[in-house]
Amino acid sequence: MAVHQMELLCCVAVILHNFEMMEAFLTEVIDRVLHTFGMMRNLSEDALRDARESLASYIETLSSAGETDPQRLAVCGLTYLRNRHDGPSAKFTGC
């Protein structure tokens, strides 16, 4: 194999490893948020499945925008689910 091909394979392996690590990281955050939210609300299996799908998309968006702090992602995720489940807070004016 040529040196260029070896370098390319090495780069692909690093990218794949980083992707797998990020996926595991996001799954941990999502599981943590759903566990916490589940203690606050009694959700059916269908509602839980819908919440997971929606939350995963939201957390992935935050992550792709550069947010990497797991605690911040969890707080944002809990806020997102609360707003999705209960509607926006009456105290929030939207400004």
KAFENPE-V569267 format. One record per residue. N is the residue number from 1. RES is the residue in one small letter. NEAR is the number of other C-alpha atoms within 10 Angstrom. Layout:
# KAFENPE-V569267
n:N res:RES near:NEAR
n:N res:RES near:NEAR
This chain:
# KAFENPE-V569267
n:1 res:m near:5
n:2 res:a near:6
n:3 res:v near:8
n:4 res:h near:9
n:5 res:q near:10
n:6 res:m near:11
n:7 res:e near:11
n:8 res:l near:11
n:9 res:l near:12
n:10 res:c near:12
n:11 res:c near:12
n:12 res:v near:12
n:13 res:a near:12
n:14 res:v near:12
n:15 res:i near:12
n:16 res:l near:12
n:17 res:h near:12
n:18 res:n near:12
n:19 res:f near:12
n:20 res:e near:12
n:21 res:m near:12
n:22 res:m near:15
n:23 res:e near:13
n:24 res:a near:12
n:25 res:f near:13
n:26 res:l near:20
n:27 res:t near:15
n:28 res:e near:14
n:29 res:v near:22
n:30 res:i near:25
n:31 res:d near:15
n:32 res:r near:17
n:33 res:v near:23
n:34 res:l near:22
n:35 res:h near:11
n:36 res:t near:13
n:37 res:f near:19
n:38 res:g near:13
n:39 res:m near:10
n:40 res:m near:10
n:41 res:r near:11
n:42 res:n near:10
n:43 res:l near:14
n:44 res:s near:10
n:45 res:e near:9
n:46 res:d near:9
n:47 res:a near:12
n:48 res:l near:15
n:49 res:r near:13
n:50 res:d near:12
n:51 res:a near:20
n:52 res:r near:17
n:53 res:e near:12
n:54 res:s near:15
n:55 res:l near:22
n:56 res:a near:18
n:57 res:s near:12
n:58 res:y near:18
n:59 res:i near:21
n:60 res:e near:18
n:61 res:t near:12
n:62 res:l near:16
n:63 res:s near:16
n:64 res:s near:10
n:65 res:a near:9
n:66 res:g near:9
n:67 res:e near:13
n:68 res:t near:14
n:69 res:d near:10
n:70 res:p near:16
n:71 res:q near:12
n:72 res:r near:13
n:73 res:l near:21
n:74 res:a near:21
n:75 res:v near:13
n:76 res:c near:17
n:77 res:g near:24
n:78 res:l near:19
n:79 res:t near:15
n:80 res:y near:19
n:81 res:l near:20
n:82 res:r near:16
n:83 res:n near:12
n:84 res:r near:13
n:85 res:h near:13
n:86 res:d near:9
n:87 res:g near:10
n:88 res:p near:14
n:89 res:s near:10
n:90 res:a near:7
n:91 res:k near:6
n:92 res:f near:7
n:93 res:t near:7
n:94 res:g near:7
n:95 res:c near:3
